[in-house]
Amino acid sequence: MTVTVPATDAGQLRARVDAELAAFLERQGPEWPDGAPRGVFTALQRFVLAGGKRVRPLFCYWGWRAAGGDDGDEIVVAAAALELFHAFALIHDDILDGSDRRRGEPSVHRLFADLHARSSWRGDPEAYGRNTALLCGDLCAAWSDQMFHECGLGVEQVHRGYTMFALMRTEVIAGEYLDLVSGVGDGSVASALTVIRMKAARYTVTRPLQIGATLAAAGPDLVAALADFGDPLGDAFQLRDDVLGVFGDPSVTGKSILDDLREGKPTVMMALARSVADRAQSARLRELFGNPDLDTAGATELREIIEATGAREKIEQMIRVRTDAALTALAAAPVRPEARAALAALAEHAVDRQH
């Protein structure tokens, strides 16, 4: 007799998530409205399946297992739905940030702007690209809702999980607005930390964990314990992202290291650099940071200033402190041993990575 062992290590889970996403999108093909150009559908299918760390589905799955849920296709489908919402967030975020690259390829708005220009269509290629990408993001958000509700779990289970799903969506959009406000605000470390907690940290770790746990009928104590683990880990994850956005290898990260600097992205690292820079460094930061015409030489100078102020070293310390806090909370959390081990491994990978 052949015994099938559930595929639950990170690599296997990612493959299962990818398979469910591919199957869901394949089912959408025949439903695409007659007469509507298929370019949007094809572009989204390629974008969603082209890569990504699948961090949110993995945390959702292990939130389910931590609360006593057994392995099954239904939870993998529910978890994969978070990746469609993530696609929505990425597409809209790239529009807001003016980022032309994502996962090593043109971002969705850039893809459609270039199509417009190559085709010599009437109107503004940039506006066409942004507007089409907005619609693409909206469609991904709608698909995430559909996939979550069609995951195969019971109606009451889905309803419980969807309450946390809805909270996550509200927080992400509110956090995105806070990001815009912080870009014209005081640029303080406290403000930057607030943005990453709401826009990225809870959305990346805490809420996916809690969505999975509430699908499995977790009680309030476990839901709170997962937040004690997820919040500091999510902060550390985003702080690592901010470091990679400036010091990472574009061939590995798939994104230009000029984008955040040209945009003047109000990260914790830049807030720290500004807070301790001397007069000469402050003057150069004002000239270079947020300059849309920043070149490679200017970016190199900015990175040197960040290093010289000790801001990068301070960020690395903040990442270590938050990771340690998360692992301490995990050790005390009332979760299954296999879930504890998997979450500890995910935590290590989340903060010690090159992309």
BALOBA-1460 file (C-alpha; in Angstrom, 3 decimals):
// residues 355
<rec num="1" residu="m" x="0.000" y="0.000" z="0.000"/>
<rec num="2" residu="t" x="1.299" y="3.473" z="-0.913"/>
<rec num="3" residu="v" x="1.082" y="6.100" z="1.820"/>
<rec num="4" residu="t" x="0.851" y="9.736" z="0.678"/>
<rec num="5" residu="v" x="2.746" y="12.111" z="2.956"/>
<rec num="6" residu="p" x="1.333" y="15.670" z="3.002"/>
<rec num="7" residu="a" x="3.689" y="18.174" z="1.385"/>
<rec num="8" residu="t" x="4.223" y="20.659" z="4.200"/>
<rec num="9" residu="d" x="7.803" y="21.895" z="4.016"/>
<rec num="10" residu="a" x="8.218" y="25.430" z="2.682"/>
<rec num="11" residu="g" x="9.283" y="24.495" z="-0.832"/>
<rec num="12" residu="q" x="6.535" y="21.938" z="-1.249"/>
<rec num="13" residu="l" x="3.925" y="24.298" z="0.175"/>
<rec num="14" residu="r" x="4.944" y="27.011" z="-2.265"/>
<rec num="15" residu="a" x="4.521" y="24.517" z="-5.097"/>
<rec num="16" residu="r" x="1.048" y="23.606" z="-3.833"/>
<rec num="17" residu="v" x="0.087" y="27.279" z="-3.555"/>
<rec num="18" residu="d" x="1.349" y="27.907" z="-7.103"/>
<rec num="19" residu="a" x="-0.624" y="24.923" z="-8.389"/>
<rec num="20" residu="e" x="-3.843" y="26.188" z="-6.785"/>
<rec num="21" residu="l" x="-3.288" y="29.690" z="-8.159"/>
<rec num="22" residu="a" x="-2.668" y="28.296" z="-11.635"/>
<rec num="23" residu="a" x="-5.812" y="26.151" z="-11.440"/>
<rec num="24" residu="f" x="-7.945" y="29.062" z="-10.232"/>
<rec num="25" residu="l" x="-6.712" y="31.354" z="-13.005"/>
<rec num="26" residu="e" x="-7.184" y="28.619" z="-15.581"/>
<rec num="27" residu="r" x="-10.848" y="28.408" z="-14.525"/>
<rec num="28" residu="q" x="-11.243" y="32.142" z="-15.039"/>
<rec num="29" residu="g" x="-10.220" y="31.912" z="-18.704"/>
<rec num="30" residu="p" x="-13.529" y="30.574" z="-20.067"/>
<rec num="31" residu="e" x="-15.374" y="33.124" z="-17.904"/>
<rec num="32" residu="w" x="-13.601" y="36.106" z="-19.453"/>
<rec num="33" residu="p" x="-16.291" y="38.331" z="-21.026"/>
<rec num="34" residu="d" x="-16.817" y="37.975" z="-24.767"/>
<rec num="35" residu="g" x="-15.496" y="40.943" z="-26.678"/>
<rec num="36" residu="a" x="-13.116" y="42.091" z="-23.943"/>
<rec num="37" residu="p" x="-9.455" y="42.007" z="-25.026"/>
<rec num="38" residu="r" x="-7.624" y="39.206" z="-23.235"/>
<rec num="39" residu="g" x="-4.488" y="41.261" z="-22.686"/>
<rec num="40" residu="v" x="-5.454" y="42.108" z="-19.107"/>
<rec num="41" residu="f" x="-6.204" y="38.486" z="-18.258"/>
<rec num="42" residu="t" x="-2.978" y="37.232" z="-19.841"/>
<rec num="43" residu="a" x="-0.871" y="39.898" z="-18.128"/>
<rec num="44" residu="l" x="-2.352" y="39.111" z="-14.720"/>
<rec num="45" residu="q" x="-1.968" y="35.389" z="-15.169"/>
<rec num="46" residu="r" x="1.704" y="35.908" z="-15.977"/>
<rec num="47" residu="f" x="2.215" y="38.411" z="-13.124"/>
<rec num="48" residu="v" x="0.639" y="36.252" z="-10.424"/>
<rec num="49" residu="l" x="2.455" y="33.088" z="-11.450"/>
<rec num="50" residu="a" x="5.816" y="34.678" z="-12.287"/>
<rec num="51" residu="g" x="7.323" y="34.310" z="-8.844"/>
<rec num="52" residu="g" x="7.173" y="35.697" z="-5.355"/>
<rec num="53" residu="k" x="8.068" y="34.308" z="-1.963"/>
<rec num="54" residu="r" x="4.479" y="33.234" z="-1.118"/>
<rec num="55" residu="v" x="5.165" y="34.397" z="2.443"/>
<rec num="56" residu="r" x="1.559" y="35.217" z="3.287"/>
<rec num="57" residu="p" x="0.098" y="31.872" z="2.190"/>
<rec num="58" residu="l" x="2.784" y="30.039" z="4.182"/>
<rec num="59" residu="f" x="2.014" y="31.956" z="7.366"/>
<rec num="60" residu="c" x="-1.721" y="31.455" z="6.809"/>
<rec num="61" residu="y" x="-1.257" y="27.710" z="6.395"/>
<rec num="62" residu="w" x="0.835" y="27.421" z="9.552"/>
<rec num="63" residu="g" x="-1.625" y="29.583" z="11.475"/>
<rec num="64" residu="w" x="-4.212" y="26.938" z="10.601"/>
<rec num="65" residu="r" x="-1.916" y="24.116" z="11.678"/>
<rec num="66" residu="a" x="-0.951" y="25.982" z="14.874"/>
<rec num="67" residu="a" x="-4.631" y="26.062" z="15.828"/>
<rec num="68" residu="g" x="-5.035" y="22.321" z="15.329"/>
<rec num="69" residu="g" x="-6.113" y="22.196" z="11.694"/>
<rec num="70" residu="d" x="-4.988" y="19.236" z="9.617"/>
<rec num="71" residu="d" x="-3.289" y="19.423" z="6.257"/>
<rec num="72" residu="g" x="-5.654" y="19.575" z="3.290"/>
<rec num="73" residu="d" x="-6.223" y="21.166" z="-0.081"/>
<rec num="74" residu="e" x="-8.910" y="23.486" z="1.310"/>
<rec num="75" residu="i" x="-6.558" y="25.436" z="3.560"/>
<rec num="76" residu="v" x="-3.978" y="25.658" z="0.768"/>
<rec num="77" residu="v" x="-6.622" y="27.221" z="-1.506"/>
<rec num="78" residu="a" x="-7.699" y="29.676" z="1.203"/>
<rec num="79" residu="a" x="-4.083" y="30.603" z="1.845"/>
<rec num="80" residu="a" x="-3.363" y="30.996" z="-1.875"/>
<rec num="81" residu="a" x="-6.176" y="33.562" z="-2.079"/>
<rec num="82" residu="l" x="-3.974" y="35.901" z="-0.025"/>
<rec num="83" residu="e" x="-1.464" y="35.884" z="-2.872"/>
<rec num="84" residu="l" x="-4.089" y="37.333" z="-5.216"/>
<rec num="85" residu="f" x="-4.723" y="40.112" z="-2.713"/>
<rec num="86" residu="h" x="-0.967" y="40.609" z="-2.531"/>
<rec num="87" residu="a" x="-0.914" y="40.984" z="-6.324"/>
<rec num="88" residu="f" x="-3.505" y="43.755" z="-5.986"/>
<rec num="89" residu="a" x="-1.362" y="45.487" z="-3.352"/>
<rec num="90" residu="l" x="1.832" y="45.208" z="-5.417"/>
<rec num="91" residu="i" x="0.239" y="46.549" z="-8.591"/>
<rec num="92" residu="h" x="-1.266" y="49.561" z="-6.827"/>
<rec num="93" residu="d" x="1.878" y="50.147" z="-4.763"/>
<rec num="94" residu="d" x="4.008" y="50.259" z="-7.915"/>
<rec num="95" residu="i" x="1.684" y="52.894" z="-9.365"/>
<rec num="96" residu="l" x="1.868" y="55.007" z="-6.210"/>
<rec num="97" residu="d" x="5.646" y="54.642" z="-5.962"/>
<rec num="98" residu="g" x="6.326" y="55.042" z="-9.687"/>
<rec num="99" residu="s" x="8.265" y="51.761" z="-9.694"/>
<rec num="100" residu="d" x="8.977" y="50.418" z="-13.170"/>
<rec num="101" residu="r" x="10.285" y="46.974" z="-12.127"/>
<rec num="102" residu="r" x="8.783" y="44.151" z="-10.118"/>
<rec num="103" residu="r" x="10.152" y="40.627" z="-9.750"/>
<rec num="104" residu="g" x="12.739" y="41.347" z="-12.408"/>
<rec num="105" residu="e" x="10.132" y="42.317" z="-15.008"/>
<rec num="106" residu="p" x="8.338" y="45.532" z="-15.987"/>
<rec num="107" residu="s" x="5.669" y="46.454" z="-13.444"/>
<rec num="108" residu="v" x="2.087" y="46.147" z="-14.680"/>
<rec num="109" residu="h" x="1.579" y="49.866" z="-15.339"/>
<rec num="110" residu="r" x="4.899" y="49.997" z="-17.214"/>
<rec num="111" residu="l" x="3.938" y="46.944" z="-19.277"/>
<rec num="112" residu="f" x="0.739" y="48.586" z="-20.522"/>
<rec num="113" residu="a" x="2.327" y="52.017" z="-20.986"/>
<rec num="114" residu="d" x="4.971" y="50.425" z="-23.212"/>
<rec num="115" residu="l" x="2.290" y="48.520" z="-25.125"/>
<rec num="116" residu="h" x="0.460" y="51.789" z="-25.791"/>
<rec num="117" residu="a" x="3.652" y="53.491" z="-26.985"/>
<rec num="118" residu="r" x="4.679" y="50.585" z="-29.255"/>
<rec num="119" residu="s" x="1.206" y="50.440" z="-30.767"/>
<rec num="120" residu="s" x="1.157" y="54.195" z="-31.479"/>
<rec num="121" residu="w" x="-2.308" y="54.495" z="-29.944"/>
<rec num="122" residu="r" x="-3.914" y="57.858" z="-29.327"/>
<rec num="123" residu="g" x="-3.578" y="59.531" z="-25.959"/>
<rec num="124" residu="d" x="-1.030" y="59.421" z="-23.145"/>
<rec num="125" residu="p" x="0.815" y="56.095" z="-22.763"/>
<rec num="126" residu="e" x="1.594" y="56.777" z="-19.088"/>
<rec num="127" residu="a" x="-2.031" y="57.477" z="-18.212"/>
<rec num="128" residu="y" x="-3.135" y="54.370" z="-20.119"/>
<rec num="129" residu="g" x="-0.601" y="52.255" z="-18.244"/>
<rec num="130" residu="r" x="-1.656" y="53.566" z="-14.818"/>
<rec num="131" residu="n" x="-5.380" y="53.273" z="-15.514"/>
<rec num="132" residu="t" x="-5.107" y="49.757" z="-16.901"/>
<rec num="133" residu="a" x="-2.962" y="48.670" z="-13.959"/>
<rec num="134" residu="l" x="-5.524" y="50.080" z="-11.525"/>
<rec num="135" residu="l" x="-8.151" y="47.861" z="-13.151"/>
<rec num="136" residu="c" x="-5.779" y="44.887" z="-13.022"/>
<rec num="137" residu="g" x="-5.264" y="45.434" z="-9.301"/>
<rec num="138" residu="d" x="-9.005" y="45.722" z="-8.718"/>
<rec num="139" residu="l" x="-9.562" y="42.439" z="-10.541"/>
<rec num="140" residu="c" x="-6.954" y="40.685" z="-8.387"/>
<rec num="141" residu="a" x="-8.725" y="41.936" z="-5.263"/>
<rec num="142" residu="a" x="-12.034" y="40.582" z="-6.571"/>
<rec num="143" residu="w" x="-10.448" y="37.251" z="-7.473"/>
<rec num="144" residu="s" x="-8.903" y="36.928" z="-4.009"/>
<rec num="145" residu="d" x="-12.371" y="37.278" z="-2.506"/>
<rec num="146" residu="q" x="-13.770" y="34.662" z="-4.869"/>
<rec num="147" residu="m" x="-10.960" y="32.173" z="-4.289"/>
<rec num="148" residu="f" x="-11.179" y="32.532" z="-0.512"/>
<rec num="149" residu="h" x="-14.937" y="31.906" z="-0.478"/>
<rec num="150" residu="e" x="-14.629" y="28.949" z="-2.866"/>
<rec num="151" residu="c" x="-11.814" y="27.254" z="-0.922"/>
<rec num="152" residu="g" x="-13.996" y="24.300" z="0.104"/>
<rec num="153" residu="l" x="-14.087" y="24.887" z="3.852"/>
<rec num="154" residu="g" x="-17.423" y="25.149" z="5.641"/>
<rec num="155" residu="v" x="-19.482" y="28.322" z="5.486"/>
<rec num="156" residu="e" x="-18.996" y="29.066" z="9.187"/>
<rec num="157" residu="q" x="-15.242" y="28.502" z="8.913"/>
<rec num="158" residu="v" x="-14.941" y="30.838" z="5.939"/>
<rec num="159" residu="h" x="-17.026" y="33.464" z="7.706"/>
<rec num="160" residu="r" x="-14.723" y="33.376" z="10.746"/>
<rec num="161" residu="g" x="-11.604" y="33.704" z="8.636"/>
<rec num="162" residu="y" x="-13.106" y="36.377" z="6.425"/>
<rec num="163" residu="t" x="-13.596" y="38.701" z="9.381"/>
<rec num="164" residu="m" x="-9.825" y="38.780" z="9.834"/>
<rec num="165" residu="f" x="-9.311" y="38.951" z="6.067"/>
<rec num="166" residu="a" x="-11.477" y="42.095" z="5.915"/>
<rec num="167" residu="l" x="-9.522" y="43.678" z="8.762"/>
<rec num="168" residu="m" x="-6.276" y="42.995" z="6.916"/>
<rec num="169" residu="r" x="-7.568" y="44.673" z="3.759"/>
<rec num="170" residu="t" x="-8.646" y="47.781" z="5.660"/>
<rec num="171" residu="e" x="-5.276" y="48.024" z="7.408"/>
<rec num="172" residu="v" x="-3.309" y="47.699" z="4.164"/>
<rec num="173" residu="i" x="-5.220" y="50.511" z="2.460"/>
<rec num="174" residu="a" x="-5.070" y="52.719" z="5.556"/>
<rec num="175" residu="g" x="-1.348" y="51.982" z="5.809"/>
<rec num="176" residu="e" x="-0.863" y="52.895" z="2.168"/>
<rec num="177" residu="y" x="-2.502" y="56.263" z="2.889"/>
<rec num="178" residu="l" x="-0.319" y="56.733" z="5.954"/>
<rec num="179" residu="d" x="2.674" y="56.092" z="3.710"/>
<rec num="180" residu="l" x="1.563" y="58.938" z="1.455"/>
<rec num="181" residu="v" x="1.012" y="61.237" z="4.429"/>
<rec num="182" residu="s" x="4.382" y="60.370" z="5.956"/>
<rec num="183" residu="g" x="6.043" y="61.347" z="2.690"/>
<rec num="184" residu="v" x="4.950" y="64.950" z="3.244"/>
<rec num="185" residu="g" x="5.128" y="64.862" z="7.045"/>
<rec num="186" residu="d" x="7.856" y="65.111" z="9.644"/>
<rec num="187" residu="g" x="9.826" y="62.091" z="8.398"/>
<rec num="188" residu="s" x="10.336" y="60.858" z="11.963"/>
<rec num="189" residu="v" x="11.384" y="57.370" z="13.005"/>
<rec num="190" residu="a" x="8.118" y="56.959" z="14.953"/>
<rec num="191" residu="s" x="6.055" y="57.846" z="11.882"/>
<rec num="192" residu="a" x="7.992" y="55.420" z="9.685"/>
<rec num="193" residu="l" x="7.568" y="52.611" z="12.226"/>
<rec num="194" residu="t" x="3.807" y="53.220" z="12.332"/>
<rec num="195" residu="v" x="3.606" y="52.936" z="8.559"/>
<rec num="196" residu="i" x="5.494" y="49.645" z="8.356"/>
<rec num="197" residu="r" x="3.410" y="48.102" z="11.162"/>
<rec num="198" residu="m" x="0.109" y="48.840" z="9.434"/>
<rec num="199" residu="k" x="1.028" y="48.742" z="5.763"/>
<rec num="200" residu="a" x="3.366" y="45.777" z="5.747"/>
<rec num="201" residu="a" x="4.132" y="44.016" z="9.029"/>
<rec num="202" residu="r" x="0.653" y="42.893" z="10.061"/>
<rec num="203" residu="y" x="-0.337" y="42.254" z="6.462"/>
<rec num="204" residu="t" x="2.701" y="40.061" z="5.871"/>
<rec num="205" residu="v" x="2.794" y="37.937" z="9.031"/>
<rec num="206" residu="t" x="0.243" y="38.636" z="11.762"/>
<rec num="207" residu="r" x="-3.014" y="38.765" z="9.815"/>
<rec num="208" residu="p" x="-2.223" y="35.758" z="7.577"/>
<rec num="209" residu="l" x="-1.405" y="33.756" z="10.726"/>
<rec num="210" residu="q" x="-4.642" y="34.884" z="12.359"/>
<rec num="211" residu="i" x="-6.688" y="34.219" z="9.229"/>
<rec num="212" residu="g" x="-5.457" y="30.634" z="9.197"/>
<rec num="213" residu="a" x="-5.988" y="30.244" z="12.924"/>
<rec num="214" residu="t" x="-9.520" y="31.654" z="12.897"/>
<rec num="215" residu="l" x="-10.433" y="29.377" z="9.995"/>
<rec num="216" residu="a" x="-9.511" y="26.547" z="12.385"/>
<rec num="217" residu="a" x="-11.656" y="28.068" z="15.183"/>
<rec num="218" residu="a" x="-8.751" y="29.321" z="17.287"/>
<rec num="219" residu="g" x="-9.632" y="30.933" z="20.597"/>
<rec num="220" residu="p" x="-8.727" y="34.502" z="21.575"/>
<rec num="221" residu="d" x="-5.634" y="33.436" z="23.531"/>
<rec num="222" residu="l" x="-4.016" y="31.811" z="20.502"/>
<rec num="223" residu="v" x="-5.042" y="34.681" z="18.216"/>
<rec num="224" residu="a" x="-3.340" y="37.102" z="20.632"/>
<rec num="225" residu="a" x="-0.258" y="34.877" z="20.962"/>
<rec num="226" residu="l" x="0.125" y="34.819" z="17.187"/>
<rec num="227" residu="a" x="0.076" y="38.630" z="17.189"/>
<rec num="228" residu="d" x="2.807" y="38.657" z="19.845"/>
<rec num="229" residu="f" x="4.901" y="36.579" z="17.445"/>
<rec num="230" residu="g" x="3.767" y="38.129" z="14.177"/>
<rec num="231" residu="d" x="3.976" y="41.848" z="14.910"/>
<rec num="232" residu="p" x="7.692" y="42.061" z="15.732"/>
<rec num="233" residu="l" x="8.544" y="39.525" z="13.023"/>
<rec num="234" residu="g" x="6.548" y="41.502" z="10.460"/>
<rec num="235" residu="d" x="8.403" y="44.658" z="11.486"/>
<rec num="236" residu="a" x="11.728" y="42.858" z="11.062"/>
<rec num="237" residu="f" x="10.630" y="41.541" z="7.651"/>
<rec num="238" residu="q" x="9.805" y="45.032" z="6.400"/>
<rec num="239" residu="l" x="12.970" y="46.549" z="7.860"/>
<rec num="240" residu="r" x="14.917" y="43.921" z="5.911"/>
<rec num="241" residu="d" x="12.952" y="44.866" z="2.787"/>
<rec num="242" residu="d" x="13.904" y="48.503" z="3.258"/>
<rec num="243" residu="v" x="17.590" y="47.596" z="3.571"/>
<rec num="244" residu="l" x="17.410" y="45.460" z="0.420"/>
<rec num="245" residu="g" x="15.654" y="48.304" z="-1.391"/>
<rec num="246" residu="v" x="18.810" y="50.397" z="-1.009"/>
<rec num="247" residu="f" x="21.661" y="47.901" z="-0.556"/>
<rec num="248" residu="g" x="20.316" y="44.785" z="-2.286"/>
<rec num="249" residu="d" x="21.453" y="43.202" z="-5.538"/>
<rec num="250" residu="p" x="18.877" y="44.080" z="-8.253"/>
<rec num="251" residu="s" x="19.635" y="40.824" z="-10.083"/>
<rec num="252" residu="v" x="18.451" y="38.995" z="-6.962"/>
<rec num="253" residu="t" x="15.721" y="41.307" z="-5.639"/>
<rec num="254" residu="g" x="14.247" y="41.942" z="-9.103"/>
<rec num="255" residu="k" x="13.878" y="45.636" z="-8.291"/>
<rec num="256" residu="s" x="16.039" y="48.692" z="-8.884"/>
<rec num="257" residu="i" x="17.984" y="50.039" z="-5.904"/>
<rec num="258" residu="l" x="17.305" y="53.536" z="-7.251"/>
<rec num="259" residu="d" x="13.505" y="53.412" z="-6.864"/>
<rec num="260" residu="d" x="13.223" y="53.984" z="-3.102"/>
<rec num="261" residu="l" x="15.891" y="56.704" z="-3.180"/>
<rec num="262" residu="r" x="14.395" y="58.535" z="-6.156"/>
<rec num="263" residu="e" x="10.919" y="58.310" z="-4.666"/>
<rec num="264" residu="g" x="12.125" y="59.592" z="-1.296"/>
<rec num="265" residu="k" x="10.464" y="56.617" z="0.378"/>
<rec num="266" residu="p" x="10.070" y="57.500" z="4.086"/>
<rec num="267" residu="t" x="11.694" y="54.393" z="5.550"/>
<rec num="268" residu="v" x="12.919" y="53.926" z="9.098"/>
<rec num="269" residu="m" x="16.478" y="53.702" z="7.807"/>
<rec num="270" residu="m" x="16.284" y="57.102" z="6.097"/>
<rec num="271" residu="a" x="14.593" y="58.647" z="9.134"/>
<rec num="272" residu="l" x="17.445" y="57.392" z="11.299"/>
<rec num="273" residu="a" x="20.049" y="58.745" z="8.873"/>
<rec num="274" residu="r" x="18.435" y="62.173" z="8.849"/>
<rec num="275" residu="s" x="18.111" y="62.271" z="12.626"/>
<rec num="276" residu="v" x="21.871" y="61.891" z="13.232"/>
<rec num="277" residu="a" x="23.392" y="63.396" z="10.068"/>
<rec num="278" residu="d" x="25.760" y="66.324" z="10.484"/>
<rec num="279" residu="r" x="25.199" y="69.604" z="8.638"/>
<rec num="280" residu="a" x="27.045" y="68.591" z="5.474"/>
<rec num="281" residu="q" x="25.393" y="65.175" z="5.347"/>
<rec num="282" residu="s" x="21.948" y="66.719" z="5.943"/>
<rec num="283" residu="a" x="22.487" y="69.095" z="3.043"/>
<rec num="284" residu="r" x="23.390" y="66.247" z="0.695"/>
<rec num="285" residu="l" x="20.457" y="64.164" z="1.915"/>
<rec num="286" residu="r" x="18.105" y="67.026" z="1.060"/>
<rec num="287" residu="e" x="19.648" y="67.368" z="-2.404"/>
<rec num="288" residu="l" x="19.810" y="63.700" z="-3.312"/>
<rec num="289" residu="f" x="17.043" y="61.841" z="-1.469"/>
<rec num="290" residu="g" x="13.770" y="62.086" z="-3.379"/>
<rec num="291" residu="n" x="15.447" y="63.485" z="-6.503"/>
<rec num="292" residu="p" x="13.667" y="61.825" z="-9.464"/>
<rec num="293" residu="d" x="16.791" y="62.306" z="-11.583"/>
<rec num="294" residu="l" x="19.102" y="60.594" z="-9.094"/>
<rec num="295" residu="d" x="21.841" y="58.696" z="-10.928"/>
<rec num="296" residu="t" x="24.072" y="55.822" z="-9.886"/>
<rec num="297" residu="a" x="26.772" y="58.128" z="-8.519"/>
<rec num="298" residu="g" x="24.233" y="59.984" z="-6.398"/>
<rec num="299" residu="a" x="22.804" y="56.715" z="-5.102"/>
<rec num="300" residu="t" x="26.297" y="55.565" z="-4.162"/>
<rec num="301" residu="e" x="26.829" y="58.787" z="-2.206"/>
<rec num="302" residu="l" x="23.503" y="58.328" z="-0.419"/>
<rec num="303" residu="r" x="24.434" y="54.780" z="0.584"/>
<rec num="304" residu="e" x="27.762" y="56.049" z="1.909"/>
<rec num="305" residu="i" x="25.985" y="58.663" z="4.032"/>
<rec num="306" residu="i" x="23.573" y="56.050" z="5.390"/>
<rec num="307" residu="e" x="26.514" y="53.846" z="6.357"/>
<rec num="308" residu="a" x="28.476" y="56.760" z="7.843"/>
<rec num="309" residu="t" x="25.596" y="57.880" z="10.076"/>
<rec num="310" residu="g" x="25.287" y="54.357" z="11.480"/>
<rec num="311" residu="a" x="21.686" y="54.097" z="10.247"/>
<rec num="312" residu="r" x="22.220" y="50.773" z="8.483"/>
<rec num="313" residu="e" x="23.916" y="49.271" z="11.541"/>
<rec num="314" residu="k" x="21.038" y="50.524" z="13.717"/>
<rec num="315" residu="i" x="18.494" y="48.898" z="11.398"/>
<rec num="316" residu="e" x="20.335" y="45.584" z="11.615"/>
<rec num="317" residu="q" x="20.176" y="45.856" z="15.398"/>
<rec num="318" residu="m" x="16.433" y="46.613" z="15.252"/>
<rec num="319" residu="i" x="15.918" y="43.560" z="13.049"/>
<rec num="320" residu="r" x="17.761" y="41.331" z="15.539"/>
<rec num="321" residu="v" x="15.850" y="42.700" z="18.549"/>
<rec num="322" residu="r" x="12.487" y="42.217" z="16.868"/>
<rec num="323" residu="t" x="13.336" y="38.750" z="15.600"/>
<rec num="324" residu="d" x="14.426" y="37.694" z="19.093"/>
<rec num="325" residu="a" x="11.186" y="39.074" z="20.539"/>
<rec num="326" residu="a" x="9.160" y="37.145" z="17.977"/>
<rec num="327" residu="l" x="10.948" y="33.865" z="18.670"/>
<rec num="328" residu="t" x="10.541" y="34.351" z="22.433"/>
<rec num="329" residu="a" x="6.801" y="34.855" z="21.941"/>
<rec num="330" residu="l" x="6.633" y="31.787" z="19.686"/>
<rec num="331" residu="a" x="8.336" y="29.640" z="22.316"/>
<rec num="332" residu="a" x="5.566" y="30.538" z="24.782"/>
<rec num="333" residu="a" x="2.667" y="30.284" z="22.332"/>
<rec num="334" residu="p" x="0.161" y="27.407" z="22.717"/>
<rec num="335" residu="v" x="0.773" y="25.871" z="19.290"/>
<rec num="336" residu="r" x="1.463" y="22.396" z="17.965"/>
<rec num="337" residu="p" x="5.158" y="21.408" z="18.001"/>
<rec num="338" residu="e" x="5.315" y="20.947" z="14.221"/>
<rec num="339" residu="a" x="3.807" y="24.408" z="13.728"/>
<rec num="340" residu="r" x="6.287" y="25.932" z="16.174"/>
<rec num="341" residu="a" x="9.213" y="24.437" z="14.257"/>
<rec num="342" residu="a" x="7.846" y="25.530" z="10.885"/>
<rec num="343" residu="l" x="7.142" y="29.070" z="12.081"/>
<rec num="344" residu="a" x="10.622" y="29.369" z="13.575"/>
<rec num="345" residu="a" x="12.109" y="28.349" z="10.223"/>
<rec num="346" residu="l" x="9.885" y="30.832" z="8.371"/>
<rec num="347" residu="a" x="10.952" y="33.558" z="10.790"/>
<rec num="348" residu="e" x="14.626" y="32.883" z="10.135"/>
<rec num="349" residu="h" x="14.095" y="32.965" z="6.382"/>
<rec num="350" residu="a" x="11.994" y="36.137" z="6.560"/>
<rec num="351" residu="v" x="14.771" y="38.225" z="8.077"/>
<rec num="352" residu="d" x="17.907" y="36.505" z="6.740"/>
<rec num="353" residu="r" x="17.354" y="36.788" z="2.997"/>
<rec num="354" residu="q" x="18.701" y="38.474" z="-0.113"/>
<rec num="355" residu="h" x="15.376" y="39.185" z="-1.863"/>
